[in-house]
Amino acid sequence: MIGTTLAHYRILEKLGEGGMGVVYRAEDTKLKRTVALKFLPPELTRDPQAKKRFLQEAQAAAALDHANIGTIFEINEVDGRMFIVMAYVKGMSLKDRMAHGAMKPEEAVDIAMQVAAGLRAAHEKGIIHRDIKPANIMLAEDGPAKIMDFGIAKLAWAADLTKTAGTMGTLAYMSPEQARGEAVDHRTDIWSLGAVLYEMLAGRLPFGAEEAPGMIFAIQNKDPEPLSMLRPDVPRHIERAVGKALAKDLALRYKNAQEFAIELKAPASGVFPKAEKSIVVLPFEDISPGKDNEYFSAGLTEEIITDLSHVHELLVISRSSAMTFKGTKKTIPEIARAVNVRYVLEGSVRKAGNSLRITAQLIDGANDVHLWAEKYSGTLDDVFDIQEKVSRSILEALKLKLTLQEDRAMAEKPIDNGAAYECYLRARHEIMTFSVDGLERALKYLRIGLDLIGDNALLYAGLGYAHFQMVNLGVGQQEHFVEARKYVQKAFSLNPELAQGNLVLGIISILEGNSKEAVSRLKLSLAKDPGDPDTAAWLAWTYLLNGKFDPGSSLVKEFSERDPINATWLLLDGLVDFMAGRFARAVEGVERSYRLQSSVPIQQFWYALCLAYAGRLQESTSVLAASASAAPTEDVTVNLGKLLNFALHRDLENISSLLTPSLLGKLKGDCEQCYHIACFYAYLGERDLALDWLENAVNRGMFNYPLFAEHDPFLEKIRGEERFQKLMERVKLEWEHFEV
């Protein structure tokens, strides 16, 4: 080949050879420039369809114009030999550089951030590399790092080349989903970059094995050895960033390359990353003789989480994520990495009659070192003092000082009777079952507590919340709604600042169509209990329903950190984009929560709706198959899925049959559900019915003017109606004056 000319390229020297082809340095005789020619193996292009797909992807990659992406000039074919013409980069591959051993952290991070910048540019154009590895990253002698070979990996996978023993180098950097042969998105590149950065720092692969099956098993099931054990000089924030990039669960991985790059940046001198002051409180273990005090252990865990959440300088993982580790076999470092925190608190409770023995220990999640441990003994009446001592000991160990307000919040004891407090904990445990029987038992325990100590704001608020959950379950809605409001008013008469009381009143205000009052109450509740994910979720959703994306998005971002394993926040993250009219991006976000809970009706409905709004109707109806075939039910979300499915199939008759008086009553009481029904009717061209339902959505407190007036594609058919335009005048006014 040396010295020969193909087309107008004279080949000068061989630069390298690998599983994806042979590369030569050549002279472009027309433009008088040096280029690189990559000749693809013949087996890659034998399949005409695969070849066609490759050309399409390569053409898209050729359009990328970024300093950190190797430029593709053209794809050519001479005498049956296909080759890519690329800009020649004088320098060495990252693979050659790494042959000299592990790199300094600052050098490795600089390269990784450059690669992340190139990936970001490609991903924003919808292009995935699929084969990020050291051999595909060039380090120019006098320029930036460049990603090479966009488009080739997809072709190689289709030709089955990546499954041979000769491609162990590629396999070593594959994400778990790619190694399983599943469809991948841009996050597979983030994983691969994480593996490359790990190798740059450690001097070895994160998942090494001599044979392909062993490597695949390690990628899918094992955690790499902590970088801090191999390289003590690697800053902790870099170790955490690599760990998050290598998260096996897609939902826990970085959402995009930019996030990865941001977290790789070194913190300013003297300022610790947020995770340096962060903790997860694991569920306290019930070691009582009868193992019958689970409610007490769970309650103690939640109260300590609440106490610590008042401390502004400390990031505390919310209870819903913390509780997922109940009974886990994971090690302390694995737990810390899973929720991206530095410290872990674990403990146990032994309760026998009125006697208590509580142990607690604080552990550094980075190295599994125990920092502090203590045992406490007493009676039920001492539980408040013990709980406060545990919380204050943690803050002392972490060298955190409380403000006067934080100190006062931690010292509050809303129930000063041990037996009544035990009733409250039992009731709360029953409420969390979200069942009618459980709620009935909760109401009984709360009444017993009131009999023991008389009027108490927290117990009354608990009664209000239990009655609201009855409404939520569709049981005796009017009766329980009245009871919920009655008891929350009693709570307010005793303590108008109580977090639980404001939460219940906020939710009631949403159901009554008073979104502004709801925001006011929910903000008061969150100020008193800043770590409560339920309050934050209701507040964020109210903001989004009313087109207030900045405060809604900020809350979602904050609680995605506090509550990283809760699918609710993954869903809300996607719904920020939906409510802002960014439907293609909404699909990407909601898909993450759908993958975690694909059998849950609300996940099915929102994923299907996002797909439909993004124009992917066939995929939408496929997701709705489960709802469509479900037996008749009173579950509103299941029925919304059925209604969406009927609308997409233009089946007005079945929509009318499904909307029974009972279901209509439930739907009309919720602004969001009214909005959906309006959209379904508008999609079918039923203008009057669509406008009736949309007016009801507005009357019930939904004022998302940008979504209604501009973005929602289903409403397009009614935007020319005079009724719609008059309604939008009102909505715009409400939207513009909606206080946040």
C-alpha positions in Angstrom: 0.0 0.0 0.0 2.9 2.4 0.7 3.4 4.7 -2.3 0.2 3.8 -4.0 -2.6 6.3 -4.8 -6.3 5.7 -4.2 -8.6 8.3 -5.7 -6.5 11.4 -5.0 -4.8 10.1 -1.8 -1.2 9.0 -1.9 -0.4 6.7 0.9 2.8 7.6 2.8 3.1 5.3 5.8 1.2 2.9 8.0 0.2 4.4 11.4 -1.5 1.5 13.1 -3.8 -1.4 12.9 -6.7 -2.7 15.1 -9.9 -4.7 15.1 -11.7 -1.8 13.3 -9.2 -1.4 10.5 -5.8 -0.2 9.3 -4.8 3.5 9.4 -2.3 5.2 7.0 -0.9 8.7 6.8 -1.6 10.0 3.3 -1.3 13.1 1.1 -4.4 14.7 -0.3 -3.0 15.5 -3.8 -5.9 17.9 -4.6 -5.8 20.0 -1.5 -2.1 19.5 -0.6 -2.7 18.5 2.9 -1.8 15.5 5.1 -4.7 13.3 6.1 -5.3 9.9 7.8 -7.0 7.1 5.9 -8.8 4.4 7.8 -9.5 1.2 5.8 -12.4 -0.8 7.2 -12.3 -4.6 7.3 -14.3 -6.1 4.4 -16.5 -8.0 6.8 -17.9 -4.8 8.2 -19.5 -3.7 4.9 -20.7 -7.0 3.4 -24.3 -6.4 4.7 -25.8 -3.7 2.4 -28.2 -2.6 5.1 -25.4 -2.3 7.7 -23.3 -0.4 5.2 -26.2 2.0 4.5 -26.7 2.6 8.2 -23.0 3.2 8.7 -22.9 5.8 5.9 -25.8 7.6 7.4 -24.2 7.7 10.8 -20.8 8.6 9.4 -22.3 11.5 7.5 -23.9 12.7 10.7 -20.6 12.4 12.5 -18.8 14.3 9.7 -21.1 17.2 10.4 -19.7 17.5 13.9 -17.5 20.5 14.3 -15.8 20.5 17.6 -12.2 20.9 18.8 -12.3 17.6 20.7 -13.7 15.5 17.8 -11.5 14.2 15.0 -12.7 15.8 11.7 -14.1 13.4 9.1 -13.6 14.8 5.5 -15.2 12.1 3.5 -16.1 8.4 3.2 -14.9 6.8 -0.1 -14.7 3.4 -1.7 -12.2 2.3 -4.3 -12.1 -1.2 -5.8 -14.5 -2.5 -3.1 -12.4 -1.1 -0.3 -14.2 1.4 1.9 -12.1 4.0 3.8 -12.7 7.1 5.9 -10.7 10.2 5.3 -9.9 12.1 8.5 -7.8 15.0 9.7 -4.3 13.8 10.5 -3.5 14.3 14.2 0.2 14.4 14.9 0.8 12.9 18.3 -0.1 9.7 20.1 -3.1 7.8 21.2 -4.1 7.8 24.8 -3.5 4.0 24.7 0.2 4.7 23.9 0.4 7.4 26.5 -1.0 5.0 29.2 1.6 2.4 28.3 4.0 4.5 30.3 2.0 3.9 33.5 -0.6 5.7 35.7 -1.0 9.5 35.1 -1.1 12.4 37.4 -4.7 13.3 38.5 -4.6 16.7 36.9 -3.4 15.3 33.5 -5.9 12.5 33.5 -8.8 14.8 34.5 -7.8 17.4 31.9 -8.0 14.7 29.2 -11.3 13.3 30.5 -12.9 16.8 30.5 -11.8 17.4 26.9 -13.3 14.0 25.9 -16.5 14.9 27.9 -16.7 18.2 25.9 -16.5 16.3 22.6 -19.1 13.8 23.8 -21.4 16.6 24.9 -21.3 18.1 21.4 -22.0 14.8 19.7 -24.8 13.8 22.2 -26.6 17.1 21.6 -26.7 16.1 17.9 -28.1 12.7 18.9 -24.9 10.9 18.0 -23.5 8.1 20.3 -20.0 6.9 19.9 -20.4 3.4 21.5 -16.7 2.7 21.6 -14.9 5.2 23.8 -11.5 3.7 24.8 -7.9 4.9 24.9 -7.1 3.7 21.4 -9.9 6.0 20.1 -8.6 9.1 21.9 -5.7 11.0 20.2 -3.5 13.4 22.1 -2.1 16.0 19.7 1.4 17.2 20.2 0.3 20.8 20.1 -3.4 20.7 20.4 -6.4 19.2 22.3 -7.4 15.6 22.8 -9.7 14.3 20.0 -12.2 11.5 19.9 -11.8 9.3 16.8 -13.9 6.7 15.0 -17.5 8.0 15.4 -19.9 5.6 13.7 -17.6 2.6 13.3 -18.6 0.9 16.6 -22.3 0.6 15.6 -21.3 -1.0 12.3 -19.0 -3.4 14.0 -21.6 -4.5 16.5 -24.1 -5.2 13.7 -21.4 -7.3 12.0 -20.9 -9.2 15.3 -17.2 -8.3 15.4 -17.4 -6.9 18.9 -18.3 -10.3 20.3 -15.0 -12.0 19.3 -12.0 -12.7 21.4 -10.0 -10.2 19.4 -12.0 -7.3 20.8 -11.3 -7.7 24.5 -9.9 -4.1 24.4 -13.3 -2.8 23.4 -15.2 -5.0 25.8 -13.2 -3.7 28.8 -14.9 -0.3 28.3 -18.4 -1.4 27.6 -21.3 -0.4 29.8 -23.3 -3.1 31.5 -26.3 -2.5 29.1 -24.0 -2.6 26.1 -22.3 -5.9 27.3 -25.8 -7.4 27.7 -26.5 -6.5 24.0 -29.3 -4.1 24.9 -30.1 -0.9 23.1 -28.0 2.0 24.5 -28.2 5.7 24.8 -25.6 8.5 25.3 -25.0 7.3 28.9 -23.1 4.3 27.6 -20.4 6.7 26.5 -20.3 8.3 30.0 -19.7 4.8 31.5 -16.9 4.2 29.0 -15.3 7.5 29.7 -15.5 6.7 33.4 -13.7 3.4 32.8 -11.0 5.2 30.8 -10.5 7.8 33.5 -10.3 5.0 36.1 -7.5 3.3 34.1 -5.6 6.6 33.6 -5.6 7.1 37.4 -5.2 3.5 38.6 -2.9 2.2 35.8 -5.2 -0.7 35.4 -8.7 -1.5 34.1 -11.7 -1.2 36.6 -13.0 -4.6 35.5 -10.1 -6.8 34.5 -10.3 -10.5 33.5 -8.5 -12.7 31.1 -11.5 -14.1 29.4 -14.6 -12.3 28.0 -17.2 -14.1 30.2 -15.3 -13.1 33.3 -15.0 -9.5 32.2 -18.7 -9.3 31.3 -19.6 -10.7 34.7 -17.4 -8.2 36.5 -18.8 -5.3 34.5 -22.4 -6.3 35.4 -22.0 -7.5 39.0 -18.8 -6.1 40.7 -17.6 -2.8 41.9 -14.1 -1.7 41.0 -11.6 -1.3 43.8 -11.8 2.2 45.2 -9.3 4.6 43.6 -8.4 5.8 47.0 -7.0 2.4 47.9 -4.8 2.4 44.8 -4.0 6.1 44.5 -4.3 8.0 47.8 -3.4 11.2 46.0 -6.5 11.1 43.9 -8.9 13.8 45.3 -12.1 12.4 46.7 -14.4 14.4 44.4 -12.7 12.8 41.4 -13.1 9.3 42.9 -16.8 10.0 43.5 -17.3 11.3 40.0 -15.7 8.2 38.5 -17.9 6.0 40.7 -21.0 7.8 39.5 -20.0 7.5 35.9 -19.5 3.8 36.5 -22.9 3.3 38.1 -24.5 0.1 36.8 -28.0 1.5 37.3 -28.6 4.0 34.5 -30.7 6.1 36.8 -27.8 6.7 39.1 -25.3 7.6 36.3 -24.7 11.1 35.1 -27.5 12.4 32.9 -25.1 13.9 30.5 -21.4 14.5 29.8 -21.5 18.1 31.0 -22.6 17.0 34.5 -19.6 14.6 34.6 -17.2 17.3 33.5 -18.5 19.8 36.1 -18.1 17.4 38.9 -14.5 16.6 37.8 -13.5 20.2 38.3 -11.4 20.6 41.5 -13.2 22.6 44.2 -11.9 26.0 45.1 -9.1 26.0 47.6 -10.4 25.5 51.2 -13.9 24.6 50.0 -15.0 21.0 50.3 -17.3 19.4 47.7 -20.8 19.1 49.0 -20.4 15.4 49.5 -17.7 16.0 52.1 -20.5 17.1 54.4 -23.1 14.5 53.6 -24.7 11.5 55.3 -27.1 8.7 54.9 -28.9 7.4 57.9 -29.5 3.7 57.4 -32.6 2.0 58.8 -32.0 1.2 62.4 -32.1 -2.6 62.9 -34.8 -4.0 65.2 -33.0 -6.5 67.6 -35.8 -6.7 70.1 -36.5 -10.2 71.4 -39.8 -10.6 69.4 -38.6 -8.6 66.4 -41.9 -6.8 66.6 -40.7 -3.2 66.9 -40.1 -2.4 63.3 -42.4 0.7 63.5 -40.2 2.0 66.3 -36.9 1.4 64.5 -38.3 3.0 61.3 -39.6 6.0 63.3 -36.3 6.6 65.1 -34.5 6.5 61.7 -36.9 9.1 60.3 -36.7 11.4 63.3 -32.9 11.5 63.1 -33.1 12.2 59.4 -35.5 15.0 60.2 -33.2 16.4 62.9 -30.2 16.4 60.7 -32.0 17.9 57.7 -32.4 21.1 59.6 -28.6 21.7 59.4 -28.1 23.8 56.3 -24.4 22.8 55.9 -25.2 19.0 55.8 -26.6 17.1 52.9 -28.9 14.4 54.3 -30.3 11.6 52.1 -34.1 11.5 52.4 -35.9 8.6 54.1 -37.3 7.1 50.9 -33.8 6.5 49.5 -32.3 5.6 52.9 -35.0 2.9 53.5 -34.0 1.1 50.3 -30.9 -0.2 52.2 -33.0 -2.0 54.8 -31.6 -5.5 55.0 -29.0 -4.8 52.3 -25.9 -6.9 51.9 -23.9 -4.0 50.5 -20.8 -2.8 52.2 -20.6 0.7 53.8 -18.4 2.1 51.0 -20.8 0.6 48.4 -23.8 2.3 50.1 -21.9 5.6 50.3 -21.1 5.5 46.6 -24.6 4.5 45.7 -26.0 7.8 47.1 -22.9 9.9 46.7 -22.2 10.7 50.4 -19.2 10.7 52.6 -20.7 9.4 55.9 -23.0 6.6 57.0 -24.9 6.2 60.3 -26.0 2.8 61.2 -27.6 1.5 64.5 -29.9 -0.8 66.2 -32.9 -0.7 68.6 -33.7 -3.2 71.4 -37.1 -2.5 73.0 -38.6 -4.7 75.7 -41.8 -3.3 77.2 -40.9 0.3 78.3 -37.1 -0.3 78.3 -34.9 0.9 75.4 -31.3 0.2 74.3 -30.1 2.1 71.3 -26.7 1.8 69.6 -25.4 4.1 66.9 -22.1 4.4 65.0 -20.8 6.9 62.4 -18.6 5.6 59.6 -16.5 7.3 57.0 -17.9 5.8 53.8 -14.7 6.5 51.8 -12.5 4.1 53.9 -15.0 2.2 56.2 -13.3 3.8 59.3 -15.6 4.1 62.4 -15.5 7.7 63.6 -17.8 7.5 66.6 -20.0 4.9 68.4 -22.2 5.1 71.4 -24.8 3.1 73.4 -27.9 4.6 75.0 -30.2 3.0 77.6 -33.4 4.3 79.0 -37.2 4.2 78.8 -39.8 5.3 76.2 -39.9 8.7 77.9 -36.2 9.1 77.3 -36.4 8.5 73.5 -36.5 12.2 72.6 -33.3 12.9 74.6 -31.6 9.9 73.1 -32.6 10.9 69.6 -31.3 14.4 70.1 -28.0 13.1 71.6 -27.4 10.9 68.6 -28.0 13.9 66.2 -25.8 16.3 68.2 -23.0 13.7 68.5 -23.0 13.3 64.7 -22.7 17.1 64.2 -19.9 17.2 66.8 -18.0 14.4 65.0 -18.4 16.2 61.7 -17.3 19.6 63.3 -20.5 21.3 62.3 -21.9 24.2 64.3 -25.6 24.9 64.6 -27.2 28.3 64.1 -29.6 29.4 66.8 -32.6 28.5 64.6 -31.2 25.1 63.8 -30.5 24.4 67.5 -34.0 25.4 68.4 -35.5 23.1 65.7 -33.5 20.1 66.9 -34.6 20.7 70.5 -38.3 20.7 69.7 -40.4 17.9 71.1 -43.8 17.9 69.5 -45.0 15.0 71.8 -43.7 14.9 75.4 -45.3 11.6 76.4 -43.5 8.3 75.5 -46.6 6.2 75.2 -48.4 8.8 73.0 -45.2 9.1 70.9 -45.2 5.3 70.4 -48.8 5.6 69.2 -47.7 8.2 66.7 -44.9 6.0 65.4 -47.2 3.0 65.0 -49.7 5.2 63.1 -47.0 6.6 60.8 -45.8 3.1 60.1 -49.4 2.1 59.2 -49.9 5.2 57.0 -46.9 4.2 54.9 -48.6 0.9 53.9 -51.0 3.0 51.8 -53.8 0.5 52.4 -57.3 1.0 53.7 -56.7 -1.5 56.6 -53.4 0.2 57.4 -55.1 3.7 57.4 -57.9 2.4 59.7 -55.3 1.2 62.2 -53.4 4.5 61.9 -56.6 6.4 62.8 -57.1 4.1 65.8 -53.5 4.6 67.1 -53.7 8.4 66.7 -57.0 8.5 68.7 -55.4 6.4 71.5 -52.5 8.9 71.6 -54.9 11.8 72.0 -56.7 9.9 74.8 -53.3 9.6 76.6 -52.2 13.3 76.4 -55.2 15.3 75.2 -55.0 17.9 72.4 -51.7 17.7 70.4 -50.9 19.4 67.1 -48.8 16.5 65.7 -51.4 13.9 66.4 -54.2 16.0 64.9 -52.1 16.6 61.8 -51.5 12.9 61.6 -55.3 12.3 61.7 -55.6 14.9 58.9 -53.0 13.2 56.8 -54.5 9.7 57.3 -57.9 11.0 56.2 -56.3 12.6 53.2 -54.8 9.3 52.2 -58.2 7.7 52.4 -59.3 10.4 49.8 -56.2 9.5 47.8 -57.3 5.8 47.7 -60.8 6.8 46.6 -62.5 5.7 49.8 -65.4 7.8 51.1 -63.8 10.8 49.5 -66.2 13.5 50.6 -66.4 12.3 54.2 -62.7 11.9 54.6 -62.0 15.2 52.9 -64.1 17.0 55.5 -62.4 15.1 58.3 -59.0 15.9 56.9 -59.7 19.6 56.9 -61.3 19.4 60.4 -58.3 17.8 62.0 -55.7 20.0 60.3 -57.6 23.1 61.5 -57.4 21.7 65.0 -53.6 21.2 64.5 -53.3 24.8 63.4 -55.2 26.1 66.4 -52.4 24.6 68.5 -49.4 25.2 66.3 -49.8 27.2 63.1 -46.2 26.6 62.1 -46.3 22.8 62.3 -44.7 21.3 59.2 -47.2 18.4 58.9 -50.2 20.6 59.3 -49.0 22.9 56.5 -48.3 19.9 54.3 -51.8 18.5 54.6 -53.4 22.0 54.2 -51.2 22.5 51.1 -52.4 19.2 49.5 -56.0 20.1 50.4 -55.6 23.5 48.7 -54.3 21.7 45.5 -57.4 19.5 45.5 -59.7 22.6 46.0 -58.1 24.3 43.0 -56.3 27.0 45.1 -52.7 26.6 43.7 -51.5 29.9 45.2 -52.6 28.9 48.7 -51.0 25.5 48.2 -47.6 27.0 47.3 -47.8 29.2 50.4 -48.6 26.3 52.7 -46.1 23.9 51.2 -43.3 26.5 51.4 -44.0 27.0 55.1 -44.0 23.2 55.6 -40.6 22.8 53.8 -39.1 25.6 55.8 -39.9 23.8 59.0 -38.9 20.3 57.6 -36.4 21.1 54.8 -35.6 17.4 54.1 -39.1 16.1 53.6 -39.3 14.7 50.0 -43.2 14.5 50.1 -43.6 18.2 50.7 -40.9 19.0 48.1 -42.5 16.8 45.5 -45.9 18.4 45.9 -44.4 21.9 45.8 -42.3 21.2 42.7 -45.3 19.6 40.9 -47.5 22.6 41.8 -44.8 24.9 40.3 -44.6 22.9 37.1 -48.4 22.7 36.7 -48.4 26.5 36.7 -45.5 27.0 34.3 -43.0 28.2 37.0 -40.1 26.1 35.7 -37.1 27.7 37.5 -38.3 27.1 41.1 -39.7 23.7 40.1 -36.5 22.7 38.4 -34.4 23.9 41.4 -36.4 21.8 43.8 -36.1 18.7 41.6 -32.4 19.2 41.3 -31.9 19.6 45.1 -34.0 16.6 46.0 -32.5 14.4 43.3 -29.4 14.8 45.4 -31.1 14.2 48.7 -33.3 11.4 47.4 -31.3 9.8 44.6 -32.9 6.3 44.6 -36.5 7.6 44.6 -38.0 7.2 41.1 -40.4 10.1 41.9 -37.5 12.6 41.3 -36.4 10.9 38.1 -40.0 11.2 36.9 -40.2 14.8 38.0 -36.9 15.6 36.3 -38.4 14.5 33.0 -41.7 16.3 33.7 -39.8 19.6 34.1 -39.1 19.2 30.3 -42.6 18.1 29.5 -44.3 21.0 31.2 -41.8 23.4 29.5 -42.8 21.9 26.1 -39.4 20.1 25.5 -41.0 16.7 24.7 -38.1 14.9 23.1 -36.0 15.7 26.2 -38.9 14.7 28.4 -38.8 11.2 26.8 -35.2 10.8 27.8 -35.8 11.9 31.4 -39.0 10.0 32.0 -37.6 6.8 30.5 -35.1 6.6 33.4 -37.9 6.4 35.9 -39.9 4.1 33.7 -37.0 1.6 33.5 -37.0 1.4 37.3 -40.7 1.0 37.7 -42.0 -0.2 34.3 -45.0 -2.0 36.0 -46.2 1.1 37.9 -49.2 2.7 36.1 -48.1 6.3 36.6 -44.7 5.5 35.1 -46.4 3.8 32.1 -48.8 6.7 31.6 -46.2 9.4 31.6 -43.7 7.6 29.5 -46.4 6.8 26.9 -47.6 10.4 26.9 -44.1 11.8 26.4 -43.5 9.4 23.6 -46.8 10.4 22.0 -46.0 14.1 22.4 -42.6 13.5 20.8 -44.4 12.0 17.8 -43.4 8.4 18.6 -47.0 7.0 18.5 -46.2 3.4 17.8 -43.8 3.2 20.8 -46.4 5.0 22.9 -49.1 2.4 22.2 -46.7 -0.4 22.9 -46.0 1.0 26.4 -49.8 1.4 27.0 -50.4 -2.3 26.2 -50.4 -3.2 29.9 -53.0 -0.5 30.7 -55.1 -1.3 27.7 -55.4 -5.0 28.7 -55.9 -4.3 32.5 -59.2 -5.5 34.1 -61.8 -2.8 35.0 -60.5 -0.8 37.9 -61.2 2.4 39.9 -57.5 3.3 39.6 -57.5 6.7 38.0 -53.9 6.4 36.5 -54.7 3.1 34.9 -57.8 4.6 33.4 -55.9 7.6 32.1 -53.6 5.1 30.3 -56.6 3.4 28.8 -58.0 6.8 27.7 -54.7 7.8 26.1 -54.6 4.5 24.3 -58.2 4.9 22.9 -57.4 8.5 21.9 -54.3 7.4 19.9 -56.4 4.8 18.2 -59.1 7.4 17.6 -61.6 5.3 19.5 -64.1 7.8 20.8 -66.8 5.2 21.5 -64.6 3.4 24.1 -63.6 6.7 25.7 -67.3 7.5 26.2 -67.9 4.0 27.7 -64.9 4.2 30.1 -65.9 7.6 31.4 -68.5 6.3 33.9 -70.1 8.8 36.4 -67.8 7.4 39.2 -64.6 8.0 37.1 -65.8 11.4 35.9 -66.3 12.5 39.4 -62.7 11.6 40.3 -61.2 13.1 37.2 -63.0 16.4 37.5 -61.6 17.0 40.9 -58.0 17.2 39.7 -56.7 19.9 37.5 -53.9 17.8 35.9 -56.4 15.0 35.0 -58.8 17.5 33.5 -56.0 18.8 31.4 -55.2 15.3 30.0 -58.9 14.7 29.1 -59.0 18.0 27.4 -56.0 17.1 25.3 -57.4 13.7 24.4 -60.6 15.2 23.1 -58.7 18.0 21.3 -56.6 15.4 19.5 -59.8 13.7 18.3 -61.2 17.0 17.1 -64.0 17.1 19.8 -63.5 20.9 20.3 -66.4 21.7 22.7 -65.6 18.7 25.0 -61.9 19.6 24.9 -62.7 23.2 25.9 -65.1 22.2 28.7 -62.3 20.0 30.2 -59.6 22.6 29.7 -61.8 25.3 31.4 -62.2 22.9 34.3 -58.5 22.4 34.5 -58.0 26.1 34.8 -60.8 26.5 37.3 -59.1 23.7 39.4 -55.8 25.8 39.5 -53.6 24.9 36.5 -52.2 28.0 34.7 -49.4 26.8 32.5 -49.8 29.4 29.8 -46.8 28.4 27.7 -47.9 24.8 27.5 -51.5 25.6 26.7 -51.0 28.5 24.3 -47.9 27.3 22.4 -46.3 23.9 23.1 -48.9 21.2 23.6 -49.4 19.5 20.2 -52.7 17.9 21.1 -54.3 21.3 21.7 -53.4 22.6 18.2 -56.9 21.9 16.8 -58.6 24.2 19.4 -56.2 27.1 19.4 -58.2 28.9 16.8 -61.4 28.7 18.8 -62.7 32.0 20.3 -63.4 30.2 23.6 -59.8 29.0 23.8 -58.4 32.5 23.1 -60.6 34.1 25.8 -59.5 31.3 28.2 -55.9 32.0 27.4 -56.3 35.7 28.3 -57.3 34.6 31.8 -54.6 31.9 32.0 -51.9 34.3 30.9 -52.9 36.8 33.6 -52.9 34.2 36.3 -49.6 32.8 35.1 -47.9 36.2 35.0 -49.0 37.0 38.6 -48.4 33.6 40.1 -46.3 34.2 43.2 -43.4 31.8 43.8 
